[in-house]
Amino acid sequence: MAQRSAEAPLNERAQHLLRALVHRYIRDGQPVGSRALTRDAGLDLSAASIRNVMADLEDAGYVQSPHTSAGRIPTDRGYRFFVDSLLKVRSSHGLDAESLRIRLDGGQDTDSLVDSASNLLSGLTHLAGVVMLPKRDAGAIRHIEFLPLSERRILAILVLNDHEVQNRVIEADRDYSAAELQQVSNYLSAEFTGKSIGDVRRGLLEAMQADQQHMNTLMTSAIAVAREVFSEQDETRDDFVMAGETNLMTFAELSSVEKLKELFDAFGRKRDILHLLDRSLSADGVQIFIGQESGYRAFDGVSLVTSTYQTDDEVLGVLGVIGPTRMEYDRVIPIVDVTARLLGHALKTGH
Protein backbone atom coordinates (compact mmCIF):
# COMPACT_ATOMS: atom_id res chain seq x y z
CA MET A 1 0.00 0.00 0.00
CA ALA A 2 1.23 3.53 -0.68
CA GLN A 3 2.57 5.64 2.13
CA ARG A 4 2.60 2.91 4.79
CA SER A 5 4.09 4.30 7.97
CA ALA A 6 4.91 2.95 11.41
CA GLU A 7 1.87 3.36 13.61
CA ALA A 8 1.68 3.36 17.40
CA PRO A 9 0.08 0.05 18.41
CA LEU A 10 -3.63 0.14 19.21
CA ASN A 11 -5.10 -2.34 21.65
CA GLU A 12 -7.75 -4.77 20.46
CA ARG A 13 -10.62 -2.70 21.84
CA ALA A 14 -9.46 0.48 20.10
CA GLN A 15 -8.97 -1.39 16.82
CA HIS A 16 -12.44 -2.92 17.05
CA LEU A 17 -14.07 0.46 17.66
CA LEU A 18 -12.04 2.18 14.93
CA ARG A 19 -13.07 -0.52 12.45
CA ALA A 20 -16.75 -0.11 13.42
CA LEU A 21 -16.54 3.67 13.14
CA VAL A 22 -14.90 3.59 9.70
CA HIS A 23 -17.41 1.07 8.35
CA ARG A 24 -20.36 3.14 9.58
CA TYR A 25 -18.95 6.41 8.26
CA ILE A 26 -18.23 4.84 4.86
CA ARG A 27 -21.83 3.63 4.77
CA ASP A 28 -23.62 6.77 5.99
CA GLY A 29 -21.24 9.67 5.49
CA GLN A 30 -22.28 11.15 8.84
CA PRO A 31 -20.21 11.65 12.01
CA VAL A 32 -20.56 8.65 14.30
CA GLY A 33 -21.65 9.19 17.89
CA SER A 34 -20.95 6.97 20.89
CA ARG A 35 -24.49 5.59 21.01
CA ALA A 36 -24.39 4.42 17.40
CA LEU A 37 -20.92 3.01 17.93
CA THR A 38 -22.12 1.08 20.98
CA ARG A 39 -24.74 -0.65 18.83
CA ASP A 40 -22.40 -1.30 15.91
CA ALA A 41 -19.39 -2.52 17.85
CA GLY A 42 -21.23 -5.27 19.72
CA LEU A 43 -18.94 -4.90 22.72
CA ASP A 44 -20.06 -5.02 26.32
CA LEU A 45 -18.89 -1.49 27.04
CA SER A 46 -20.56 1.53 28.54
CA ALA A 47 -21.04 4.67 26.50
CA ALA A 48 -18.54 6.35 28.83
CA SER A 49 -15.90 3.70 28.10
CA ILE A 50 -16.42 4.10 24.38
CA ARG A 51 -16.12 7.88 24.68
CA ASN A 52 -12.82 7.42 26.49
CA VAL A 53 -11.47 5.16 23.73
CA MET A 54 -12.66 7.65 21.11
CA ALA A 55 -10.91 10.45 22.93
CA ASP A 56 -7.68 8.42 22.89
CA LEU A 57 -8.09 7.73 19.17
CA GLU A 58 -8.67 11.42 18.55
CA ASP A 59 -5.57 12.36 20.54
CA ALA A 60 -3.57 9.85 18.44
CA GLY A 61 -4.87 11.39 15.21
CA TYR A 62 -7.02 8.49 13.99
CA VAL A 63 -10.38 10.28 14.25
CA GLN A 64 -11.57 13.86 14.50
CA SER A 65 -14.68 15.71 15.64
CA PRO A 66 -16.22 18.08 13.08
CA HIS A 67 -17.16 21.30 14.81
CA THR A 68 -20.79 20.82 13.72
CA SER A 69 -21.26 17.50 15.51
CA ALA A 70 -20.42 15.61 18.65
CA GLY A 71 -19.76 12.53 16.54
CA ARG A 72 -16.41 11.59 15.01
CA ILE A 73 -15.12 10.78 11.54
CA PRO A 74 -11.90 9.02 10.43
CA THR A 75 -8.84 11.06 9.49
CA ASP A 76 -6.45 10.13 6.69
CA ARG A 77 -4.31 8.49 9.38
CA GLY A 78 -7.32 6.54 10.58
CA TYR A 79 -8.15 5.35 7.07
CA ARG A 80 -4.51 4.35 6.54
CA PHE A 81 -4.49 2.21 9.68
CA PHE A 82 -7.86 0.75 8.70
CA VAL A 83 -6.68 -0.15 5.18
CA ASP A 84 -3.31 -1.54 6.26
CA SER A 85 -4.31 -3.38 9.44
CA LEU A 86 -8.07 -3.82 9.82
CA LEU A 87 -9.55 -4.21 6.35
CA LYS A 88 -10.89 -7.55 5.15
CA VAL A 89 -10.98 -7.33 1.35
CA ARG A 90 -13.89 -9.07 -0.32
CA SER A 91 -13.12 -12.08 -2.46
CA SER A 92 -12.92 -11.46 -6.18
CA HIS A 93 -14.94 -14.64 -6.68
CA GLY A 94 -18.07 -12.53 -6.26
CA LEU A 95 -17.26 -10.76 -9.53
CA ASP A 96 -18.49 -12.28 -12.77
CA ALA A 97 -15.03 -12.50 -14.33
CA GLU A 98 -16.34 -14.04 -17.54
CA SER A 99 -18.80 -11.19 -18.07
CA LEU A 100 -16.04 -8.66 -17.38
CA ARG A 101 -13.70 -10.45 -19.76
CA ILE A 102 -16.27 -10.24 -22.53
CA ARG A 103 -16.62 -6.49 -21.92
CA LEU A 104 -12.85 -6.23 -22.35
CA ASP A 105 -12.83 -8.05 -25.66
CA GLY A 106 -9.32 -8.75 -26.90
CA GLY A 107 -10.46 -8.08 -30.45
CA GLN A 108 -10.61 -4.33 -29.80
CA ASP A 109 -7.70 -2.03 -30.49
CA THR A 110 -5.65 -0.67 -27.60
CA ASP A 111 -7.44 2.67 -27.27
CA SER A 112 -10.85 0.95 -27.29
CA LEU A 113 -9.72 -1.51 -24.61
CA VAL A 114 -8.44 1.30 -22.40
CA ASP A 115 -11.70 3.20 -22.86
CA SER A 116 -13.70 0.06 -22.02
CA ALA A 117 -11.61 -0.55 -18.90
CA SER A 118 -12.17 2.99 -17.58
CA ASN A 119 -15.91 2.68 -18.13
CA LEU A 120 -15.92 -0.75 -16.52
CA LEU A 121 -14.17 0.57 -13.40
CA SER A 122 -16.57 3.49 -13.17
CA GLY A 123 -19.65 1.37 -13.76
CA LEU A 124 -18.76 -1.25 -11.15
CA THR A 125 -17.69 1.16 -8.41
CA HIS A 126 -19.94 4.18 -9.18
CA LEU A 127 -16.80 6.29 -8.82
CA ALA A 128 -14.33 7.66 -11.40
CA GLY A 129 -12.31 5.11 -13.36
CA VAL A 130 -8.91 6.06 -14.75
CA VAL A 131 -6.60 4.08 -17.05
CA MET A 132 -3.16 5.18 -18.20
CA LEU A 133 -2.59 4.48 -21.87
CA PRO A 134 0.10 1.84 -22.43
CA LYS A 135 3.66 3.12 -22.59
CA ARG A 136 4.69 3.83 -26.16
CA ASP A 137 7.92 1.94 -25.61
CA ALA A 138 5.97 -1.23 -24.85
CA GLY A 139 5.34 -3.80 -27.54
CA ALA A 140 7.47 -5.24 -30.32
CA ILE A 141 7.68 -3.73 -33.79
CA ARG A 142 6.50 -6.12 -36.51
CA HIS A 143 6.53 -3.90 -39.56
CA ILE A 144 7.54 -0.37 -40.60
CA GLU A 145 6.30 1.28 -43.77
CA PHE A 146 6.64 4.78 -45.24
CA LEU A 147 4.39 6.34 -47.88
CA PRO A 148 4.99 9.71 -49.60
CA LEU A 149 2.24 12.30 -49.12
CA SER A 150 3.16 15.76 -50.43
CA GLU A 151 5.70 18.54 -49.93
CA ARG A 152 8.17 16.38 -48.01
CA ARG A 153 5.43 14.98 -45.79
CA ILE A 154 5.62 11.23 -45.18
CA LEU A 155 3.10 8.84 -43.60
CA ALA A 156 4.83 6.40 -41.26
CA ILE A 157 2.92 3.19 -40.48
CA LEU A 158 4.07 1.10 -37.50
CA VAL A 159 2.62 -2.33 -36.74
CA LEU A 160 3.18 -3.45 -33.13
CA ASN A 161 2.57 -6.93 -31.75
CA ASP A 162 0.93 -8.13 -34.99
CA HIS A 163 -2.18 -6.11 -34.22
CA GLU A 164 -1.79 -2.49 -33.14
CA VAL A 165 -1.26 0.01 -35.95
CA GLN A 166 0.11 3.49 -35.32
CA ASN A 167 0.14 6.13 -38.05
CA ARG A 168 2.31 9.24 -37.85
CA VAL A 169 2.87 12.06 -40.34
CA ILE A 170 6.42 13.39 -40.36
CA GLU A 171 8.14 16.30 -42.07
CA ALA A 172 11.29 15.20 -43.94
CA ASP A 173 14.30 17.45 -44.59
CA ARG A 174 14.23 16.61 -48.33
CA ASP A 175 12.07 14.94 -50.96
CA TYR A 176 11.95 11.13 -51.01
CA SER A 177 10.67 9.03 -53.89
CA ALA A 178 8.32 6.11 -53.30
CA ALA A 179 11.16 3.75 -54.27
CA GLU A 180 13.50 5.31 -51.71
CA LEU A 181 10.90 5.05 -48.98
CA GLN A 182 10.31 1.41 -49.84
CA GLN A 183 14.04 0.74 -49.45
CA VAL A 184 14.06 2.58 -46.13
CA SER A 185 11.01 0.59 -44.97
CA ASN A 186 12.66 -2.71 -45.87
CA TYR A 187 15.94 -1.74 -44.21
CA LEU A 188 14.35 -0.58 -40.92
CA SER A 189 11.98 -3.56 -40.78
CA ALA A 190 14.95 -5.90 -41.17
CA GLU A 191 16.97 -4.02 -38.53
CA PHE A 192 14.30 -3.49 -35.89
CA THR A 193 11.58 -6.14 -36.22
CA GLY A 194 10.96 -7.70 -32.81
CA LYS A 195 12.45 -4.76 -30.91
CA SER A 196 10.58 -2.26 -28.74
CA ILE A 197 10.29 1.41 -29.65
CA GLY A 198 12.65 2.20 -26.79
CA ASP A 199 15.24 -0.20 -28.23
CA VAL A 200 14.80 1.36 -31.67
CA ARG A 201 15.32 4.85 -30.26
CA ARG A 202 18.50 3.76 -28.50
CA GLY A 203 19.74 2.02 -31.65
CA LEU A 204 19.16 5.15 -33.72
CA LEU A 205 21.00 7.26 -31.18
CA GLU A 206 24.01 4.96 -31.37
CA ALA A 207 23.89 5.02 -35.18
CA MET A 208 23.76 8.82 -35.26
CA GLN A 209 26.81 8.97 -33.01
CA ALA A 210 28.76 6.56 -35.26
CA ASP A 211 31.20 7.62 -37.96
CA GLN A 212 29.00 9.13 -40.68
CA GLN A 213 31.66 8.48 -43.34
CA HIS A 214 31.14 4.73 -43.07
CA MET A 215 27.41 4.95 -43.73
CA ASN A 216 25.99 4.28 -47.15
CA THR A 217 23.21 6.36 -48.66
CA LEU A 218 20.49 3.94 -47.58
CA MET A 219 21.59 3.94 -43.94
CA THR A 220 21.79 7.72 -43.91
CA SER A 221 18.29 8.06 -45.36
CA ALA A 222 16.88 5.43 -42.98
CA ILE A 223 18.30 7.16 -39.93
CA ALA A 224 17.11 10.58 -41.08
CA VAL A 225 13.53 9.37 -41.57
CA ALA A 226 13.37 7.06 -38.56
CA ARG A 227 14.73 9.76 -36.28
CA GLU A 228 11.60 11.80 -36.96
CA VAL A 229 9.30 8.82 -36.34
CA PHE A 230 10.83 7.76 -33.03
CA SER A 231 11.61 11.20 -31.64
CA GLU A 232 11.11 11.57 -27.88
CA GLN A 233 9.15 14.73 -28.66
CA ASP A 234 6.35 12.52 -30.00
CA GLU A 235 5.51 11.15 -26.57
CA THR A 236 2.12 12.90 -26.47
CA ARG A 237 0.30 9.63 -25.91
CA ASP A 238 1.58 9.18 -22.36
CA ASP A 239 -1.85 10.11 -21.12
CA PHE A 240 -4.87 8.55 -19.46
CA VAL A 241 -8.57 7.99 -20.05
CA MET A 242 -11.11 8.81 -17.33
CA ALA A 243 -14.77 7.90 -16.98
CA GLY A 244 -17.44 8.66 -14.38
CA GLU A 245 -16.04 11.91 -12.99
CA THR A 246 -19.58 13.18 -12.39
CA ASN A 247 -20.17 10.30 -9.96
CA LEU A 248 -18.03 12.21 -7.47
CA MET A 249 -20.62 14.99 -7.36
CA THR A 250 -23.01 12.68 -5.49
CA PHE A 251 -20.83 12.67 -2.36
CA ALA A 252 -21.59 15.53 0.00
CA GLU A 253 -17.97 16.02 1.05
CA LEU A 254 -16.93 16.57 -2.56
CA SER A 255 -19.98 18.43 -3.85
CA SER A 256 -19.16 22.03 -2.94
CA VAL A 257 -18.55 24.27 -5.93
CA GLU A 258 -15.08 25.14 -4.69
CA LYS A 259 -14.05 21.51 -4.15
CA LEU A 260 -15.46 20.34 -7.48
CA LYS A 261 -13.69 23.14 -9.33
CA GLU A 262 -10.39 22.27 -7.66
CA LEU A 263 -10.82 18.57 -8.43
CA PHE A 264 -11.95 18.98 -12.03
CA ASP A 265 -9.18 21.48 -12.68
CA ALA A 266 -6.72 18.79 -11.56
CA PHE A 267 -8.39 16.29 -13.89
CA GLY A 268 -8.06 18.79 -16.75
CA ARG A 269 -4.39 19.51 -16.09
CA LYS A 270 -3.69 15.75 -15.96
CA ARG A 271 -0.15 16.32 -14.66
CA ASP A 272 -1.01 15.55 -11.01
CA ILE A 273 -2.88 12.34 -11.78
CA LEU A 274 -0.18 11.19 -14.18
CA HIS A 275 2.41 11.74 -11.46
CA LEU A 276 0.41 9.57 -9.05
CA LEU A 277 -0.04 6.88 -11.68
CA ASP A 278 3.69 7.01 -12.47
CA ARG A 279 4.42 6.43 -8.78
CA SER A 280 2.45 3.17 -9.03
CA LEU A 281 4.27 1.88 -12.14
CA SER A 282 7.12 0.27 -10.21
CA ALA A 283 5.01 -0.92 -7.27
CA ASP A 284 3.71 -4.44 -6.70
CA GLY A 285 0.02 -5.11 -6.25
CA VAL A 286 -2.70 -2.64 -5.39
CA GLN A 287 -1.58 0.80 -4.20
CA ILE A 288 -3.77 3.22 -2.25
CA PHE A 289 -3.22 6.98 -1.88
CA ILE A 290 -5.45 8.41 0.84
CA GLY A 291 -6.21 12.13 0.97
CA GLN A 292 -3.13 14.20 1.71
CA GLU A 293 -0.81 11.25 1.01
CA SER A 294 -1.02 12.20 -2.67
CA GLY A 295 0.85 15.41 -1.98
CA TYR A 296 -1.67 17.46 -3.99
CA ARG A 297 -4.15 19.76 -2.30
CA ALA A 298 -6.79 19.04 -4.95
CA PHE A 299 -6.92 15.42 -3.75
CA ASP A 300 -7.56 16.20 -0.08
CA GLY A 301 -10.61 14.16 0.85
CA VAL A 302 -10.04 11.87 -2.14
CA SER A 303 -8.49 8.40 -2.43
CA LEU A 304 -6.92 6.75 -5.45
CA VAL A 305 -6.77 2.94 -5.63
CA THR A 306 -4.43 1.71 -8.39
CA SER A 307 -2.89 -1.41 -9.87
CA THR A 308 -0.49 -2.02 -12.73
CA TYR A 309 -1.63 -3.97 -15.77
CA GLN A 310 0.82 -6.04 -17.76
CA THR A 311 1.37 -8.68 -20.41
CA ASP A 312 3.59 -11.51 -19.21
CA ASP A 313 6.28 -9.77 -17.14
CA GLU A 314 6.10 -6.39 -18.88
CA VAL A 315 4.22 -3.61 -17.07
CA LEU A 316 2.31 -1.55 -19.64
CA GLY A 317 0.53 1.00 -17.46
CA VAL A 318 -1.63 1.70 -14.42
CA LEU A 319 -5.38 1.82 -13.87
CA GLY A 320 -7.43 2.76 -10.86
CA VAL A 321 -10.45 4.29 -9.19
CA ILE A 322 -10.79 7.81 -7.77
CA GLY A 323 -13.36 8.49 -5.09
CA PRO A 324 -13.90 10.01 -1.65
CA THR A 325 -11.73 8.77 1.20
CA ARG A 326 -14.82 7.04 2.57
CA MET A 327 -15.08 4.73 -0.44
CA GLU A 328 -15.79 1.02 0.12
CA TYR A 329 -12.18 -0.14 -0.03
CA ASP A 330 -13.13 -3.78 0.58
CA ARG A 331 -15.22 -3.74 -2.61
CA VAL A 332 -13.12 -1.39 -4.76
CA ILE A 333 -9.77 -3.17 -4.27
CA PRO A 334 -10.79 -6.51 -5.86
CA ILE A 335 -12.52 -4.68 -8.73
CA VAL A 336 -9.32 -2.76 -9.52
CA ASP A 337 -7.21 -5.91 -9.18
CA VAL A 338 -9.42 -8.05 -11.44
CA THR A 339 -9.83 -5.33 -14.07
CA ALA A 340 -6.04 -4.87 -14.24
CA ARG A 341 -5.51 -8.58 -14.83
CA LEU A 342 -8.28 -8.77 -17.44
CA LEU A 343 -6.98 -5.71 -19.33
CA GLY A 344 -3.49 -7.19 -19.44
CA HIS A 345 -4.91 -10.47 -20.72
CA ALA A 346 -7.01 -8.69 -23.37
CA LEU A 347 -4.01 -6.70 -24.61
CA LYS A 348 -1.93 -9.87 -24.82
CA THR A 349 -4.51 -12.02 -26.62
CA GLY A 350 -5.69 -9.19 -28.85
CA HIS A 351 -2.21 -8.24 -29.93
Legacy VTK file of the C-alpha trace (Angstrom):
# vtk DataFile Version 3.0
C-alpha trace
ASCII
DATASET POLYDATA
POINTS 351 float
0.000 0.000 0.000
1.226 3.527 -0.681
2.565 5.638 2.128
2.599 2.914 4.791
4.086 4.297 7.971
4.913 2.948 11.407
1.873 3.361 13.611
1.681 3.360 17.397
0.077 0.047 18.413
-3.628 0.137 19.208
-5.101 -2.343 21.652
-7.749 -4.770 20.464
-10.624 -2.695 21.843
-9.460 0.482 20.103
-8.967 -1.390 16.817
-12.438 -2.920 17.045
-14.067 0.456 17.655
-12.043 2.176 14.929
-13.074 -0.523 12.451
-16.753 -0.111 13.421
-16.538 3.673 13.140
-14.898 3.591 9.700
-17.413 1.069 8.354
-20.365 3.142 9.580
-18.945 6.410 8.255
-18.233 4.840 4.856
-21.835 3.633 4.766
-23.623 6.770 5.987
-21.238 9.668 5.488
-22.282 11.147 8.839
-20.213 11.652 12.014
-20.557 8.645 14.300
-21.654 9.192 17.888
-20.946 6.973 20.893
-24.493 5.592 21.014
-24.392 4.417 17.400
-20.922 3.012 17.931
-22.124 1.082 20.982
-24.741 -0.652 18.825
-22.401 -1.303 15.907
-19.387 -2.519 17.853
-21.229 -5.274 19.716
-18.940 -4.901 22.722
-20.062 -5.018 26.324
-18.888 -1.494 27.044
-20.562 1.528 28.543
-21.035 4.665 26.498
-18.538 6.352 28.826
-15.897 3.701 28.099
-16.421 4.103 24.376
-16.123 7.882 24.679
-12.819 7.421 26.488
-11.468 5.163 23.728
-12.663 7.646 21.105
-10.909 10.455 22.932
-7.682 8.421 22.891
-8.090 7.728 19.165
-8.667 11.421 18.546
-5.570 12.364 20.538
-3.572 9.853 18.444
-4.871 11.393 15.211
-7.025 8.490 13.986
-10.379 10.284 14.249
-11.567 13.863 14.496
-14.677 15.708 15.638
-16.218 18.081 13.081
-17.159 21.299 14.812
-20.790 20.821 13.722
-21.258 17.504 15.510
-20.420 15.607 18.655
-19.763 12.526 16.536
-16.412 11.593 15.007
-15.118 10.780 11.540
-11.903 9.024 10.425
-8.836 11.061 9.493
-6.451 10.134 6.685
-4.305 8.488 9.377
-7.318 6.538 10.576
-8.146 5.347 7.065
-4.513 4.349 6.536
-4.488 2.208 9.679
-7.861 0.748 8.700
-6.682 -0.147 5.181
-3.311 -1.537 6.261
-4.310 -3.377 9.445
-8.074 -3.817 9.821
-9.550 -4.208 6.350
-10.889 -7.549 5.148
-10.979 -7.326 1.349
-13.887 -9.071 -0.319
-13.121 -12.083 -2.462
-12.924 -11.456 -6.180
-14.943 -14.644 -6.680
-18.066 -12.532 -6.261
-17.255 -10.761 -9.528
-18.491 -12.283 -12.771
-15.035 -12.497 -14.334
-16.338 -14.038 -17.537
-18.798 -11.188 -18.067
-16.044 -8.658 -17.377
-13.695 -10.451 -19.761
-16.272 -10.237 -22.534
-16.618 -6.491 -21.918
-12.849 -6.235 -22.346
-12.835 -8.054 -25.664
-9.317 -8.748 -26.898
-10.458 -8.079 -30.447
-10.610 -4.334 -29.799
-7.697 -2.030 -30.493
-5.653 -0.675 -27.601
-7.441 2.671 -27.275
-10.846 0.952 -27.285
-9.718 -1.512 -24.613
-8.443 1.301 -22.403
-11.700 3.198 -22.856
-13.704 0.059 -22.018
-11.611 -0.552 -18.896
-12.166 2.986 -17.576
-15.911 2.683 -18.133
-15.916 -0.748 -16.518
-14.170 0.573 -13.401
-16.569 3.491 -13.166
-19.648 1.371 -13.759
-18.761 -1.249 -11.153
-17.690 1.157 -8.414
-19.939 4.176 -9.181
-16.800 6.288 -8.820
-14.327 7.665 -11.398
-12.314 5.110 -13.360
-8.915 6.056 -14.754
-6.597 4.083 -17.050
-3.156 5.177 -18.195
-2.592 4.479 -21.868
0.103 1.842 -22.425
3.662 3.125 -22.587
4.693 3.832 -26.158
7.920 1.936 -25.614
5.965 -1.227 -24.847
5.338 -3.797 -27.539
7.469 -5.243 -30.317
7.678 -3.733 -33.791
6.503 -6.123 -36.510
6.531 -3.899 -39.558
7.537 -0.368 -40.602
6.300 1.284 -43.772
6.640 4.782 -45.244
4.385 6.336 -47.878
4.989 9.709 -49.596
2.239 12.301 -49.119
3.158 15.762 -50.428
5.696 18.536 -49.925
8.173 16.383 -48.008
5.433 14.982 -45.789
5.619 11.229 -45.175
3.102 8.838 -43.604
4.831 6.397 -41.259
2.916 3.192 -40.475
4.068 1.096 -37.497
2.622 -2.328 -36.743
3.176 -3.447 -33.126
2.575 -6.932 -31.749
0.928 -8.133 -34.988
-2.179 -6.108 -34.223
-1.795 -2.491 -33.136
-1.263 0.005 -35.947
0.112 3.493 -35.323
0.135 6.134 -38.053
2.310 9.241 -37.854
2.866 12.057 -40.342
6.424 13.385 -40.356
8.141 16.297 -42.070
11.294 15.199 -43.939
14.295 17.449 -44.595
14.227 16.610 -48.327
12.065 14.937 -50.956
11.949 11.129 -51.013
10.668 9.032 -53.895
8.316 6.114 -53.304
11.163 3.748 -54.266
13.504 5.310 -51.708
10.904 5.054 -48.985
10.310 1.408 -49.842
14.036 0.742 -49.453
14.059 2.584 -46.127
11.013 0.588 -44.968
12.657 -2.712 -45.874
15.936 -1.739 -44.211
14.350 -0.581 -40.924
11.977 -3.559 -40.778
14.945 -5.903 -41.169
16.966 -4.020 -38.534
14.303 -3.487 -35.889
11.583 -6.141 -36.223
10.962 -7.695 -32.811
12.454 -4.761 -30.912
10.579 -2.256 -28.745
10.288 1.413 -29.649
12.649 2.197 -26.788
15.243 -0.195 -28.227
14.798 1.361 -31.666
15.324 4.845 -30.260
18.504 3.762 -28.501
19.735 2.020 -31.648
19.157 5.149 -33.719
21.001 7.264 -31.178
24.011 4.959 -31.372
23.893 5.020 -35.181
23.757 8.821 -35.260
26.811 8.968 -33.014
28.761 6.561 -35.257
31.205 7.621 -37.961
29.003 9.133 -40.680
31.664 8.478 -43.341
31.139 4.735 -43.073
27.406 4.954 -43.731
25.992 4.276 -47.151
23.210 6.365 -48.665
20.486 3.945 -47.585
21.595 3.944 -43.941
21.787 7.723 -43.913
18.294 8.058 -45.365
16.879 5.434 -42.977
18.303 7.165 -39.927
17.110 10.579 -41.079
13.528 9.366 -41.575
13.374 7.061 -38.556
14.729 9.761 -36.278
11.595 11.799 -36.960
9.305 8.820 -36.340
10.832 7.762 -33.032
11.612 11.200 -31.644
11.109 11.566 -27.883
9.151 14.728 -28.656
6.346 12.523 -29.998
5.515 11.151 -26.569
2.118 12.899 -26.467
0.301 9.630 -25.907
1.581 9.184 -22.357
-1.846 10.108 -21.123
-4.870 8.549 -19.461
-8.566 7.988 -20.047
-11.106 8.806 -17.335
-14.771 7.903 -16.980
-17.436 8.661 -14.381
-16.037 11.913 -12.986
-19.577 13.179 -12.393
-20.167 10.297 -9.961
-18.032 12.213 -7.468
-20.619 14.989 -7.356
-23.010 12.675 -5.490
-20.831 12.670 -2.364
-21.594 15.531 0.002
-17.975 16.020 1.053
-16.931 16.570 -2.564
-19.982 18.431 -3.851
-19.158 22.026 -2.941
-18.552 24.268 -5.932
-15.077 25.140 -4.689
-14.049 21.506 -4.149
-15.458 20.336 -7.478
-13.690 23.138 -9.335
-10.394 22.275 -7.661
-10.820 18.572 -8.425
-11.953 18.980 -12.032
-9.181 21.483 -12.683
-6.722 18.790 -11.557
-8.393 16.290 -13.891
-8.062 18.787 -16.751
-4.386 19.513 -16.088
-3.688 15.753 -15.957
-0.155 16.323 -14.656
-1.007 15.549 -11.015
-2.884 12.337 -11.775
-0.178 11.193 -14.178
2.406 11.735 -11.461
0.410 9.568 -9.047
-0.039 6.877 -11.679
3.689 7.011 -12.471
4.424 6.429 -8.779
2.454 3.174 -9.029
4.265 1.876 -12.139
7.115 0.272 -10.209
5.006 -0.915 -7.265
3.712 -4.435 -6.702
0.024 -5.107 -6.249
-2.700 -2.644 -5.394
-1.585 0.803 -4.198
-3.771 3.225 -2.248
-3.223 6.982 -1.878
-5.449 8.414 0.838
-6.207 12.133 0.971
-3.133 14.200 1.712
-0.813 11.250 1.011
-1.017 12.202 -2.672
0.854 15.406 -1.984
-1.666 17.461 -3.986
-4.152 19.758 -2.295
-6.790 19.036 -4.951
-6.917 15.423 -3.748
-7.558 16.204 -0.084
-10.611 14.162 0.855
-10.040 11.868 -2.141
-8.487 8.398 -2.427
-6.916 6.750 -5.453
-6.773 2.937 -5.635
-4.433 1.706 -8.388
-2.895 -1.412 -9.869
-0.491 -2.016 -12.734
-1.627 -3.975 -15.767
0.816 -6.044 -17.756
1.374 -8.677 -20.414
3.594 -11.512 -19.209
6.279 -9.775 -17.137
6.103 -6.390 -18.876
4.224 -3.606 -17.072
2.314 -1.550 -19.637
0.528 0.998 -17.464
-1.628 1.697 -14.417
-5.377 1.818 -13.868
-7.430 2.757 -10.860
-10.448 4.290 -9.195
-10.786 7.805 -7.771
-13.362 8.493 -5.085
-13.903 10.007 -1.651
-11.727 8.772 1.201
-14.825 7.036 2.571
-15.075 4.726 -0.443
-15.785 1.021 0.122
-12.179 -0.145 -0.026
-13.129 -3.780 0.581
-15.224 -3.742 -2.611
-13.115 -1.394 -4.758
-9.767 -3.171 -4.269
-10.790 -6.514 -5.863
-12.520 -4.682 -8.733
-9.317 -2.761 -9.517
-7.211 -5.911 -9.178
-9.416 -8.055 -11.435
-9.827 -5.325 -14.072
-6.042 -4.867 -14.242
-5.513 -8.585 -14.827
-8.281 -8.766 -17.438
-6.978 -5.713 -19.325
-3.487 -7.193 -19.437
-4.907 -10.475 -20.723
-7.010 -8.686 -23.370
-4.011 -6.700 -24.605
-1.932 -9.870 -24.821
-4.505 -12.017 -26.622
-5.692 -9.194 -28.850
-2.214 -8.245 -29.933
LINES 1 352
351 0 1 2 3 4 5 6 7 8 9 10 11 12 13 14 15 16 17 18 19 20 21 22 23 24 25 26 27 28 29 30 31 32 33 34 35 36 37 38 39 40 41 42 43 44 45 46 47 48 49 50 51 52 53 54 55 56 57 58 59 60 61 62 63 64 65 66 67 68 69 70 71 72 73 74 75 76 77 78 79 80 81 82 83 84 85 86 87 88 89 90 91 92 93 94 95 96 97 98 99 100 101 102 103 104 105 106 107 108 109 110 111 112 113 114 115 116 117 118 119 120 121 122 123 124 125 126 127 128 129 130 131 132 133 134 135 136 137 138 139 140 141 142 143 144 145 146 147 148 149 150 151 152 153 154 155 156 157 158 159 160 161 162 163 164 165 166 167 168 169 170 171 172 173 174 175 176 177 178 179 180 181 182 183 184 185 186 187 188 189 190 191 192 193 194 195 196 197 198 199 200 201 202 203 204 205 206 207 208 209 210 211 212 213 214 215 216 217 218 219 220 221 222 223 224 225 226 227 228 229 230 231 232 233 234 235 236 237 238 239 240 241 242 243 244 245 246 247 248 249 250 251 252 253 254 255 256 257 258 259 260 261 262 263 264 265 266 267 268 269 270 271 272 273 274 275 276 277 278 279 280 281 282 283 284 285 286 287 288 289 290 291 292 293 294 295 296 297 298 299 300 301 302 303 304 305 306 307 308 309 310 311 312 313 314 315 316 317 318 319 320 321 322 323 324 325 326 327 328 329 330 331 332 333 334 335 336 337 338 339 340 341 342 343 344 345 346 347 348 349 350
